Amino acid sequence: MKIVKNLKIAALIFAAVLAAAPMSSCKDSNKDKSIVYTNYAGKTYAEIPGVAEIEHKLTMNEQTEVKGTSYKLNRIIDSGIVKDGTKFIYADVTITNNTDTACEYTAINNFYIILPDKTEVSPAATAQVYALNHLSGFEKLSVIDAGQEWNGYVSFALAENVGDFSFCFFPTGKDYNDKENYIRTEIASTDLISAPEGMFN
């Protein structure tokens, strides 16, 4: 019970941080129910000089290394869970820190989704809280020690009718705020897989 309590506390802290982030917004229409996050005083990543300027294209299950960070998107799971008009999806990713020092990576800082209309969507606290309570072994992305690997899920909440999108990752490495490079994988609706039986309890 103590472990479950600690996980719930961690989830609430994550939700509080996300709520405090600048210019967080959710639109009203069904088309725009994905949880949207704008960065840097209301601007999106695409609007900030020096951010997301060097693009690295990657396909699903392809691995690459940028600035000491090795990265692979293994699969994206449509959980089948829908809450308040949004569906929870979970990206299964593998990150290896090939630098000589521990590096911090977090879902909210290192991942985002670009919708076809160029809207940027951040990881969702609601989907993460659900995973913390219902996905066995779920572990938040955090500090990765030098030479170590992390494999786990990054949580998003998208409008039910969202199909195709771009899944993006900042390989920040030693500098948590270095977002000049980003890795982009184009995802079609047919690429999403259903949650394996027993994945959620």
C-alpha positions as MATLAB code, in Angstrom:
seq = 'MKIVKNLKIAALIFAAVLAAAPMSSCKDSNKDKSIVYTNYAGKTYAEIPGVAEIEHKLTMNEQTEVKGTSYKLNRIIDSGIVKDGTKFIYADVTITNNTDTACEYTAINNFYIILPDKTEVSPAATAQVYALNHLSGFEKLSVIDAGQEWNGYVSFALAENVGDFSFCFFPTGKDYNDKENYIRTEIASTDLISAPEGMFN';
ca = [
       0.000    0.000    0.000;
       2.880    2.380    0.738;
       4.219    1.951   -2.822;
       0.808    2.714   -4.327;
       0.503    5.777   -2.087;
       3.931    7.050   -3.171;
       3.052    6.532   -6.832;
      -0.151    8.526   -6.400;
       1.781   11.348   -4.706;
       4.300   11.381   -7.579;
       1.454   11.532  -10.082;
      -0.115   14.493   -8.273;
       3.212   16.331   -8.244;
       3.564   15.773  -12.000;
       0.057   17.087  -12.553;
       0.798   20.178  -10.460;
       3.963   20.928  -12.443;
       2.083   20.577  -15.705;
      -0.704   22.825  -14.462;
       1.849   25.483  -13.509;
       3.524   25.451  -16.919;
       3.089   28.717  -18.852;
       0.185   29.111  -21.244;
      -1.358   25.676  -20.932;
      -4.596   25.461  -22.870;
      -7.344   23.084  -23.957;
      -9.660   24.058  -26.792;
     -13.395   23.370  -26.777;
     -14.112   21.632  -30.077;
     -13.946   17.854  -30.381;
     -11.283   18.273  -33.049;
      -9.045   20.097  -30.599;
      -9.539   18.119  -27.380;
      -5.926   16.955  -27.358;
      -4.120   18.418  -24.363;
      -2.161   21.318  -25.848;
       0.882   22.957  -24.298;
       2.559   26.146  -25.483;
       6.093   26.886  -24.358;
       8.181   29.943  -23.638;
       5.545   32.552  -22.750;
       2.891   31.327  -25.124;
       4.993   30.374  -28.130;
       5.234   26.897  -29.599;
       8.554   25.161  -30.152;
       8.286   25.908  -33.873;
       8.169   29.645  -33.134;
      11.287   29.830  -30.959;
      14.686   30.544  -32.570;
      17.200   27.844  -31.724;
      14.540   25.279  -30.823;
      13.595   22.335  -33.066;
      15.757   23.693  -35.864;
      17.738   20.559  -36.754;
      15.419   17.722  -37.666;
      16.392   14.047  -37.635;
      13.875   11.804  -39.402;
      13.398    8.361  -37.928;
      11.041    5.481  -38.587;
       9.412    3.260  -36.000;
      11.882    0.757  -34.509;
      14.850    2.572  -36.039;
      17.592    3.663  -33.650;
      19.775    6.740  -33.855;
      22.202    8.676  -31.673;
      22.347   12.460  -31.385;
      24.752   14.265  -29.061;
      25.338   11.254  -26.861;
      21.706   10.207  -26.606;
      20.654    6.979  -28.285;
      16.923    6.793  -29.003;
      14.367    4.394  -30.457;
      10.577    4.540  -30.688;
       9.480    0.925  -30.363;
       5.703    1.170  -30.689;
       2.717    3.343  -29.851;
      -0.173    1.755  -28.012;
      -3.761    2.920  -28.195;
      -4.969    1.950  -24.739;
      -8.637    1.961  -25.719;
      -9.248    4.215  -22.712;
     -11.228    7.386  -23.432;
     -11.879   10.098  -20.839;
     -13.571   13.442  -21.499;
     -13.299   13.004  -25.258;
      -9.600   12.122  -25.286;
      -7.943    8.767  -25.852;
      -4.874    7.711  -23.890;
      -1.907    6.567  -25.952;
       1.402    5.253  -24.663;
       4.660    5.479  -26.597;
       7.114    2.690  -25.818;
      10.584    4.235  -26.122;
      14.175    3.278  -25.368;
      16.723    5.940  -24.421;
      20.406    5.270  -23.723;
      22.683    7.842  -22.153;
      26.018    7.408  -23.932;
      27.615   10.452  -22.324;
      30.066   10.370  -19.413;
      27.659   11.897  -16.898;
      24.133   11.402  -15.597;
      21.571   13.257  -17.719;
      18.026   14.299  -16.909;
      15.225   13.481  -19.312;
      11.530   13.995  -18.576;
       8.369   13.394  -20.546;
       7.272   17.029  -20.411;
      10.676   18.423  -21.427;
      11.773   15.912  -24.049;
       8.640   14.745  -25.890;
       5.807   16.275  -27.848;
       3.444   15.506  -30.716;
       2.757   17.631  -33.792;
      -0.738   17.294  -35.258;
      -1.421   17.770  -38.991;
      -2.562   21.358  -38.341;
       0.828   22.011  -36.656;
      -0.668   22.107  -33.160;
       1.864   20.867  -30.600;
       0.664   18.466  -27.911;
       2.505   17.759  -24.685;
       2.541   14.554  -22.605;
      -0.583   14.353  -20.467;
      -0.651   14.133  -16.689;
      -4.084   12.474  -16.865;
      -2.758    9.599  -18.978;
       0.289    9.244  -16.739;
      -1.795    9.123  -13.565;
      -3.896    6.375  -15.128;
      -0.763    4.408  -16.001;
       0.672    4.837  -12.512;
      -2.460    3.228  -11.114;
      -3.253    0.621  -13.766;
      -0.081   -0.264  -15.682;
       2.124   -2.726  -13.844;
       5.760   -1.612  -13.655;
       5.107    1.865  -15.055;
       8.095    4.091  -14.297;
       8.436    7.810  -14.975;
      11.277    8.999  -17.153;
      13.887   10.781  -15.038;
      17.666   10.902  -14.628;
      19.564    8.288  -16.640;
      23.046    7.498  -15.387;
      26.029    7.507  -17.740;
      26.049    4.413  -19.922;
      22.597    3.317  -18.765;
      19.377    2.622  -20.673;
      15.776    3.462  -19.884;
      12.838    1.688  -21.506;
       9.302    2.733  -20.688;
       6.174    4.588  -21.700;
       5.464    8.254  -22.409;
       1.781    9.156  -21.972;
      -0.397   11.367  -24.176;
      -4.087   12.261  -24.384;
      -5.324   12.940  -27.908;
      -8.729   13.815  -29.312;
     -10.563   10.639  -30.266;
     -10.550   11.480  -33.965;
      -6.811   12.182  -34.223;
      -5.241    9.748  -36.652;
      -1.900   10.715  -38.178;
       0.653   12.777  -36.262;
       4.388   13.344  -35.771;
       6.042   11.980  -32.633;
       9.003   14.105  -31.525;
      11.871   13.782  -29.061;
      14.540   16.264  -27.948;
      17.895   14.469  -27.389;
      19.005   17.023  -24.817;
      21.843   14.951  -23.340;
      24.066   16.927  -20.968;
      22.133   20.185  -21.393;
      18.497   19.829  -20.299;
      17.586   23.019  -22.169;
      19.366   22.244  -25.450;
      16.492   21.701  -27.867;
      18.102   22.650  -31.163;
      17.999   19.034  -32.368;
      14.827   17.005  -32.466;
      14.002   13.522  -33.692;
      10.759   13.182  -35.616;
       8.813   10.043  -36.516;
       5.754   10.202  -38.736;
       2.916    8.108  -37.335;
      -0.108    6.918  -39.320;
      -3.299    5.834  -37.606;
      -2.555    2.286  -38.760;
       0.742    2.313  -36.844;
      -1.017    2.393  -33.480;
      -1.552   -1.008  -31.907;
      -4.150   -2.087  -29.401;
      -3.049   -2.656  -25.839;
      -1.951   -6.255  -25.287;
      -4.327   -8.287  -23.155;
      -3.589   -7.751  -19.477;
      -1.472   -4.631  -20.021;
      -3.765   -2.596  -17.793;
      -5.367   -3.820  -14.602;
];
